[in-house]
Amino acid sequence: MNAPMPLAVAPPWAALKRLYPGVSLCLVLALAGSFLAEHYGAPALLLALLLGFGFASQAGEARLQAGVGFCARRVLRIGVALLGARIGLTQLQEIGWLPLAVVLTSVPLILAAALWLGRCLGLPAPHSLVAGAAVAICGVSAAVAVAAVLPAGRLEERRLLGVVVCITALGTLAMIGLPPLTALLGYDDIVSGLFLGATIHDVAQAAGAGYLVSDVAGDVATLTKLLRVALLVPLVLAIGLLLHRGQRGAGEFPWFLLGFVALFAANSLGLLPTGLRELLVSASQWCLLVTMAALGMRTSLRDLLAQGWRPLSLLCALSAALVLTVMGLLALLPVA
């Protein structure tokens, strides 16, 4: 009996036939997650992930494995590359120097704290790095972007999923709990927006929290948050270059980073028409939804729970450290 032809050398039609069942199921789960998110206001990425959990028993079927694996790795990298269209530097002209000082100080501190605290808790360095990026920069998007540039096998999928689930929950709690804190601290609208944009993990969560305070706070929170997101570019590029430097095999280098940087540069220079930019951002979101569904299918809840209390403790400690760091910086730096 002839052995099955490897996917990498199979004819295009044969490769598509192998990928179709798994990719189709992941796409259906992504569509279902998006539909539920629109109707119930929950994060679409988390819903797609939870739906994927429900089909974890089917992921082991031979006809689904190739497509699910393709979505978990290749589609993830496409989505990360397209994230570059969402990020630009034009917002720096509007927010002044104080948000820049707060972000450029707090983000490196949290990343360093993640590696140190993760070592104290006995967690693998790649896990700590992904968790630190999720807290310091932009939640789920940063987690999956950093995970995508790690060499294959360095980070277990169940660890990435643990970060995704926990960071989404913590971001939701922060969106609810931090706006009242700004009133207790006596912050005005501008400082409140800066505080919320510098501490809440997801862009939508930061913007929503800001607009709960006022329109001015919402605008400042959004711009400050986008400044944090912009730091994803140098972070992901640096991780990709450092971790893959000196490795044999050109295929190991994360070449999709070139697309990420190219779109970031084009967006910063205003070269992307509005319609095209919105299309690329939407495509990136859908790629990440499909990826979350695939990752959910490839991980059992038993494996996720087996991680214990340390991963959640790391994320909680880093989130608290970020809040305290930003509060300290706002107390020390003069507010214009």
C-alpha positions in Angstrom: 0.0 0.0 0.0 1.4 3.4 -1.0 2.0 5.8 1.9 0.0 9.1 1.8 1.7 11.9 0.0 3.1 14.6 2.4 1.0 17.8 2.3 4.1 19.9 1.4 4.6 18.1 -1.9 1.1 17.0 -2.7 -0.5 18.5 -5.9 -2.6 21.6 -5.1 -5.9 19.9 -5.6 -4.9 17.0 -3.4 -3.7 19.4 -0.7 -7.0 21.3 -0.8 -9.0 18.0 -0.5 -7.0 17.2 2.6 -7.4 20.6 4.2 -11.0 21.2 3.3 -12.8 19.2 6.1 -10.8 20.7 9.0 -10.7 24.2 7.6 -14.4 24.2 6.9 -15.2 23.1 10.4 -12.9 25.8 11.9 -14.5 28.4 9.7 -18.0 27.4 10.7 -17.0 27.7 14.4 -15.5 31.1 13.7 -18.8 32.2 12.1 -20.7 30.9 15.0 -18.5 32.7 17.5 -18.8 36.0 15.5 -22.6 35.6 15.4 -22.9 34.9 19.2 -20.5 37.9 19.9 -22.7 40.3 17.9 -25.9 39.2 19.8 -24.5 38.8 23.3 -21.7 41.2 23.5 -19.0 38.7 24.5 -15.5 38.6 23.0 -15.7 36.8 19.6 -12.2 35.3 20.0 -13.1 33.7 23.3 -16.4 32.4 22.0 -14.7 30.8 19.0 -12.2 29.2 21.4 -14.9 27.8 23.6 -16.8 26.4 20.6 -13.5 24.8 19.5 -13.3 23.1 22.9 -16.7 21.5 22.3 -15.3 19.8 19.2 -12.0 18.7 20.7 -13.0 15.0 20.5 -13.4 15.3 16.7 -10.0 16.9 16.2 -8.3 13.6 16.4 -10.1 12.2 13.3 -7.7 11.6 10.4 -9.8 13.6 7.9 -9.8 16.7 10.1 -6.2 16.8 11.4 -4.5 18.4 8.3 -7.0 21.2 8.1 -7.1 21.9 11.8 -3.3 21.9 12.0 -3.2 24.3 9.0 -5.6 26.7 10.8 -3.7 26.5 14.1 -0.3 27.4 12.5 -0.5 28.9 9.0 -3.7 30.8 9.3 -2.4 32.2 12.6 0.7 33.6 10.8 -1.4 35.1 8.0 -3.6 36.8 10.6 -0.6 38.2 12.5 0.9 39.6 9.2 -2.4 41.3 8.5 -2.4 42.9 11.9 0.1 45.4 10.6 -2.7 47.1 8.7 -4.4 47.9 12.1 -1.3 49.7 13.6 0.2 53.0 12.6 2.2 55.9 14.1 -0.1 58.8 13.0 -1.8 58.8 16.4 1.5 59.9 18.0 0.9 63.4 16.6 -2.3 63.7 18.7 -1.5 62.4 22.2 1.6 64.3 23.3 4.6 63.2 25.3 3.0 62.0 28.6 1.3 58.9 27.2 4.5 58.1 25.3 6.5 58.3 28.5 4.1 56.2 30.4 3.9 53.5 27.8 7.6 53.4 27.0 8.3 53.0 30.7 5.6 50.6 31.8 5.7 48.1 28.8 9.4 47.1 29.2 9.0 46.9 33.0 6.1 44.5 32.7 7.9 42.3 30.1 10.9 42.1 32.4 8.7 41.4 35.4 6.9 38.6 33.5 10.2 36.8 32.8 11.4 37.2 36.4 8.1 36.2 38.0 7.6 33.4 35.6 10.9 32.0 36.6 10.1 32.3 40.3 6.8 30.4 39.6 8.6 27.7 37.6 6.9 28.5 34.3 8.7 28.1 30.9 10.2 31.3 29.6 8.1 31.3 26.4 5.0 31.1 28.4 6.1 34.0 30.6 7.0 36.0 27.5 3.6 35.5 25.9 1.8 36.3 29.2 3.9 39.5 29.6 3.1 40.6 26.0 -0.6 40.0 26.6 -0.6 42.2 29.7 1.8 44.9 28.6 0.6 45.4 25.0 -2.8 44.2 23.7 -4.2 41.1 25.2 -5.1 38.2 22.9 -3.6 39.8 19.8 -0.2 40.2 21.4 -0.3 36.7 22.8 -1.0 35.0 19.5 1.4 37.3 17.7 4.3 36.5 20.0 3.4 32.8 20.0 3.4 32.8 16.2 7.1 33.8 16.0 8.3 31.3 18.6 10.1 28.3 17.1 7.8 25.3 16.7 7.5 23.2 19.9 8.7 26.0 22.2 5.3 26.8 23.6 2.5 24.2 24.2 -0.8 25.1 22.7 -2.6 24.6 26.0 -0.4 27.3 27.6 -1.3 29.8 24.8 -5.0 28.9 25.4 -4.6 29.4 29.1 -3.2 32.9 28.5 -6.0 33.7 26.0 -8.8 32.6 28.3 -7.4 34.3 31.5 -6.4 37.6 29.8 -9.8 37.9 28.3 -11.5 37.5 31.7 -9.0 39.9 33.4 -9.6 42.5 30.7 -13.3 42.3 31.2 -12.9 42.7 34.9 -10.6 45.7 34.4 -13.1 47.3 32.0 -15.7 47.2 34.8 -13.6 47.9 37.8 -11.1 50.5 36.7 -13.4 53.4 35.7 -14.7 53.8 39.2 -11.1 53.7 40.5 -10.3 56.8 38.4 -12.9 58.7 40.3 -11.6 57.5 43.7 -8.1 58.6 42.6 -9.4 62.1 41.7 -8.2 61.9 38.0 -9.7 64.3 35.5 -10.9 63.1 32.1 -7.6 63.3 30.3 -5.6 61.5 33.1 -8.5 59.0 33.5 -8.3 58.1 29.8 -4.5 57.9 29.9 -4.7 55.5 32.9 -7.4 53.3 31.3 -5.6 53.1 28.0 -2.3 52.3 29.6 -3.7 49.5 31.9 -6.5 47.6 30.1 -5.5 44.8 27.8 -7.8 44.9 24.8 -8.4 47.9 22.5 -12.2 47.6 22.6 -12.1 47.1 26.4 -9.9 50.2 26.9 -12.0 52.4 24.6 -15.3 51.1 26.3 -13.9 51.8 29.8 -12.8 55.3 28.7 -16.2 56.2 27.3 -17.8 55.1 30.5 -16.0 58.1 32.1 -16.5 60.7 29.3 -16.0 61.2 25.6 -12.7 62.9 26.3 -11.5 60.1 28.4 -12.6 57.6 25.8 -10.6 59.4 23.0 -7.5 59.6 25.2 -7.9 55.9 26.3 -8.1 54.8 22.7 -5.1 56.7 21.5 -3.0 55.6 24.5 -4.0 52.0 23.9 -3.1 52.3 20.2 0.3 53.5 21.2 0.8 50.3 23.3 -0.4 48.3 20.3 2.2 50.0 18.1 4.9 48.5 20.3 3.9 45.1 19.1 5.8 45.8 15.9 9.3 46.1 17.4 8.6 43.4 20.0 7.5 40.7 17.6 10.3 41.6 15.1 12.9 41.5 17.8 11.7 38.1 19.2 11.6 36.7 15.7 15.1 37.8 14.9 16.7 36.8 18.3 15.1 33.4 18.6 15.7 32.3 15.0 19.2 33.8 14.7 21.7 31.1 14.0 19.2 28.4 13.4 19.7 26.1 10.4 17.1 26.0 7.7 15.7 29.1 6.0 12.2 27.7 6.5 12.5 28.3 10.2 12.6 32.1 10.0 9.2 33.7 10.4 9.0 35.4 7.0 5.4 36.5 7.6 6.9 39.2 9.8 8.0 41.0 6.6 4.3 41.3 5.6 3.5 42.6 9.1 6.2 45.3 9.0 5.3 46.2 5.4 1.6 46.8 6.2 2.6 48.7 9.4 4.8 51.0 7.4 2.2 51.5 4.6 -0.4 52.3 7.2 1.9 54.7 9.0 2.7 56.5 5.8 -1.0 56.7 4.8 -0.5 54.5 1.7 -3.4 52.2 2.5 -6.8 53.4 1.2 -9.5 53.3 3.8 -11.4 50.6 2.2 -8.4 48.3 1.7 -7.2 48.9 5.3 -10.7 48.0 6.7 -10.7 44.9 4.5 -7.2 43.8 5.8 -8.1 44.4 9.4 -11.3 42.4 9.0 -9.4 39.6 7.3 -6.9 39.6 10.2 -9.8 39.3 12.7 -11.3 36.4 10.8 -7.9 34.6 10.6 -7.6 34.9 14.4 -11.1 33.7 14.9 -10.4 30.6 12.7 -7.2 30.1 14.6 -8.9 30.2 18.0 -11.4 27.6 16.9 -8.6 25.4 15.7 -6.6 25.8 18.9 -9.6 25.0 21.0 -10.1 21.8 19.0 -6.5 20.8 19.5 -6.6 21.2 23.3 -8.6 19.3 25.9 -10.0 21.1 29.0 -8.3 18.5 31.1 -4.9 19.6 29.8 -5.8 23.3 30.2 -6.9 22.8 33.9 -3.8 20.7 34.5 -1.6 23.9 34.3 -2.7 24.7 37.9 -2.7 28.0 39.6 0.7 29.4 38.5 -0.3 30.7 35.0 -3.3 32.6 36.4 -1.3 33.9 39.3 1.3 35.3 36.8 -1.3 37.1 34.8 -3.0 38.5 37.9 0.3 39.7 39.4 1.3 41.3 36.1 -2.0 43.1 35.7 -1.8 44.5 39.2 1.8 45.5 38.6 0.8 47.4 35.5 -1.9 49.3 37.3 0.4 50.2 40.1 3.2 51.2 37.7 1.0 53.5 35.7 -0.4 55.1 38.9 3.1 55.7 40.1 4.2 57.3 36.8 1.1 59.5 36.7 2.0 60.7 40.2 5.6 61.4 39.3 5.3 62.9 35.8 3.8 66.4 35.3 0.5 66.4 33.5 0.1 69.2 31.0 
